[in-house]
Amino acid sequence: MHYGYFNGTIAPTDQLAVGVTDLGLLRGYGLFDYFLTYNGRPFQWDWYWERFQNSATRMHLPLPIGKSETYAILMTLLERSIAAGAPADMAFRFVMTGGYAPDSISVERANLLILTEEIHPVPQIHYDQGVKVILDEYVREMAEVKSTDYKRVILMAQAIKSAGASDLLYQKGGEISELSRSNFFIVKGDRLITPNRNILHGITRRTIIQLAQNDFKVQERPLMLSELYDAEEAFTTSSTKKVLPITQIGELTVGEGHVGPKSKFLLERFNELVKNW
Amino acid sequence: MHYGYFNGTIAPTDQLAVGVTDLGLLRGYGLFDYFLTYNGRPFQWDWYWERFQNSATRMHLPLPIGKSETYAILMTLLERSIAAGAPADMAFRFVMTGGYAPDSISVERANLLILTEEIHPVPQIHYDQGVKVILDEYVREMAEVKSTDYKRVILMAQAIKSAGASDLLYQKGGEISELSRSNFFIVKGDRLITPNRNILHGITRRTIIQLAQNDFKVQERPLMLSELYDAEEAFTTSSTKKVLPITQIGELTVGEGHVGPKSKFLLERFNELVKNW
């Protein structure tokens, strides 16, 4: 069983509920964040907290609690969830909304929810064979803010499934930004290229860029669709996906169509890092 | 006290709550609708139901209940709310989300919420003096669908207030679409002009177009910012605003800067219609 926190109360997640005048529910006014623990410790906590704070500022929602208080809540949730039978490593999800609005539009005080969740790891076969994504002409509104706006990918669920794909790769006017919930990289020789505009700045992306410094020339810059044609490898990064190879983008086969050595190398570096976290 | 309905249960609104894996809350995947009763009867019910159904279809969410069952629920909510002391006329708010998702992304079955709410009428002084709006370069994603995505106007709340304005008028590339939660019209001579693209097709807009047929040439067409300069009158329409005159758009004074006779005329026609609804 997993425990969660809502506005000061800690309880089993299935006992938590949000009142119906919440602006996240009524008006889509909410932001979130999501990260894992390794060895019982929140991974890259400082970076996640910084990002969450930044999203909150950009959405004009003052955080109701500070960093150390939040960390203490994480530890309590971890402890209680494990005591109730949850596996030692889990995911944390923060959701902060515009709070309850009697007039259904004005922000008074944010609602803050912190959930622990089971990790849903990507099946090994996807790391072995790579995944397919399909292109979608779209750019996320306020892409830099981890708002709760994920309408697009849910709306496109059937199209993704029909194409035998696992996700969308967003592009607009030929410029690639990101996948629906993860970042995008290509490899060309010793260059690692990743878009820097209209993206959510992923913490795993940042971790990979750091891990790659010694072995690659990392370029954070606008990336055009046309550059996919001579990419040797492509992969996507996120908390749960880590470094997940992409071998097919719509009709285009990436490189040789199988998982390349550089994606594997970076996944290994990442796995080493988290093993000793 | 007001009553609401949630997935088959009827209870006082403040006793209703939504579980924390709801996709409206976690992912902004939700749609809604909102309408008033006059003389205890839902205003333009057939049109609202049609629109709600259309929004649901476009968001790939099958409606869990049909029209007559829904209408029976409305009647029960109305009755119970009035018995509990609510005024005879009230507002209904429908909110339908992607439902509970254990994996936080996949739709299984929609959650449907129907709330009754107190009506918040626009103060008379705004009808007497008109209101100010400010321009905002923005276009709603999936504007035709009444999704719960109202981030923009909440984000801009401080800017609206600082300008002494009451709302945003959206334009993109010089083309006007709508206000944040209502439609836009201008009057030039006997022409009534209202944008027809990138808008939510308001039921009050539709009602006004119908009421105006005999006295105006109604043009539903793209409307450019440049056309505001010789507009004689401007107004906005919505369930709660009815026909609300706009006398100031950013730095621009509309017409003579006071409420014009044609806006007044249309508001009177509207008030007559609802009086006998």
Interface residues (C-beta under 8 A of the other chain):
Chain A: G4 F6 T13 D14 L16 A17 V18 G19 V20 D22 L23 G24 L25 L26 R27 G28 Y29 G30 F32 M59 H60 R93 V95 T97 G98 D103 S104 I105 S106 V107 L113 L115 E117 H120 E141 M142 S147 T148 D149 Y150 K151 V153 I154 L155 A157 Q158 R181
Chain B: G4 F6 T13 D14 L16 A17 V18 G19 V20 D22 L23 G24 L25 L26 R27 G28 Y29 G30 F32 M59 H60 R93 V95 T97 G98 D103 S104 I105 S106 V107 L113 L115 E117 H120 E141 M142 S147 T148 D149 Y150 K151 R152 V153 I154 L155 A157 Q158 R181
